[in-house]
């Protein structure tokens, strides 16, 4: 059974294994009925479902632009799983997260990727800097790169803080505006070459058809309002941001300031 509005693979949680307490939302490692292990971000966490929307939109857009992203799946969770958990905080989170949650394929043996220690290469750095500015990802700093090294390759994770504009949508704060992006502490800034040189090629790949494809992956029930209208608002944001790329000059200024 596929959830309306989504073409992502679906699994059912069978066992809660352990929490990850590094972040505020407390994702957890979960085993599913396909015998796979997934890092699950729960709809009952304090940030709500908009974090899950951002994970899908940004993660799947990044995948289609050539970045490595763990497989994203939809995880059905029965609140009864909470009965087996001795930790009261975990119990409360599981009980609040019945239904559809978001999972990312667990990468066993991976560890944090630090671009200060291991040079990712100028091309990857430039493209990722451009991409994070496009999607307003404010959570890839040198303090917390949100990248893993797995099989000697960097993988991107944790995109829930991107698309921050959707927390303040209203008639007087439309998606079509020039949202500021501060790249001064972006993890890739010291490694990036000219962002202007990758700008046209990257922007040309984010087509209206690609945006429709990615936005269709978001389950209708996570879109708090009319799903078609909200998908269009996300698309309007990307369309406007791609057509008004003054933020690329800001990236180049931030890069020049590092020299």
Buried (B, 14 or more C-beta within 10 A) or exposed (E): EEBEBBEBBBBEBBEBEEBEEEBEBBBBBBBBEEEBBBBBBBBBBEBBBBBBBBBBBBBBBBBBBEBBBBBBBBBBBBBEBBEEBEEEEBBEBBBBBBBBBBBBBBBEEBEEBEBEEEEBBBEBBBBBBBBBBBBBBBBBBBEBBBBBBBEEEBBBBBBBBBBBBBEEBEEEEEBEEEBEBEBEEBBBBBBBBEBBEBBEEBBEEBEEEBBEBBBBBBBBBBBEEEBEEBBBBBBBBBBBBBEEBEBBEBBBEBBEEEE
